[in-house]
């Protein structure tokens, strides 16, 4: 290897290391940045395993190097006779080393087993004692439907891909799927749990600090699995209540002429076959509920930011953005499209 090649190699290695390390420790989607009791427990288990396995890894490397060096020192000649009857005390020493290593390995594995058992039990056991918010989360190819449950049926509402929660309050999720297996994972807040068709799974989490946390489907579920993300927005109790009060309301009535025309276009085309908008005749549940779509930060399961350009792209031909998704292209005239965009953006 020439010096130039070696330099390039080292530079590549250093870049890879920096990129790898920059992925750790922070961010809105990182298990190493726990922001709630559930994620904290999971991260404790992770660090225990990381340190123990790190030490074992280094020890194995050291012992392997020593073995190589010793073999080199002996400088075997081609006509050296194989040792058929090694001295007994040397054999006994080697046997003891193997027995000791096996015993240590067994103890380590048992420590891992016991620790993960208790942490796993802690994650689920507290669910029954917690009183808080309850959300029914349904996985679809490829988006999330969130239904905020309430003892008062008039306070139940449905939204998509963006879940607001109050800080410091436990939130329990009932996880369901309508098609294939998905998996709910918001690394900063909790471990992951599968959404299995025909079954109901439960998980709870709590955010201890306000902020935006990104979650991702963690089970391969088809073509757009990678674009099935969701946002959890943890905010103060007052902010959460204000948000909830707004979400319970029907969609705002269109005010401008353009918004009115947009609503007419929406209600008279294929949009209504999949979407619902509270307070209108659109009441289908195949696609995301759009009652307050204008208030969301992203569209298409956190794939695009919720800007007019992105909405336009999505309404016109979402297949370019997210090939294989269930939304067909829409052939609207330019005026109709602008009106629909005005209307959708007014749905705050
Ligand atoms: Cu849903 Cu992967």
Boltz pocket constraint, residues with backbone or C-beta under 6 A from the ligand:
constraints:
  - pocket:
      binder: B
      contacts: [[A, 139], [A, 140], [A, 142], [A, 181], [A, 182], [A, 183], [A, 217], [A, 218], [A, 219], [A, 220], [A, 221], [A, 222], [A, 225], [A, 226], [A, 228]]
      max_distance: 6.0
